[in-house]
């Protein structure tokens, strides 16, 4: 009898953990920069600084979604 998980199940689990980790890291980074540095608060900085923050935020979110879609489209083996 074989010990451990099936290789397909293991690869699927790694894919899930990677997707969660990348998403959480993106969320923490965006929140830290936006709220801790108060760049996301309108009126705190010049309007163009806040606009650049939101443009970068949206662009990075699109990049995150593309990365996750490509990661999930790959075959397991």
Secondary structure as UniProt FT lines:
FT   HELIX           7..31
FT   HELIX           32..36
FT   TURN            42..44
FT   HELIX           47..73
//
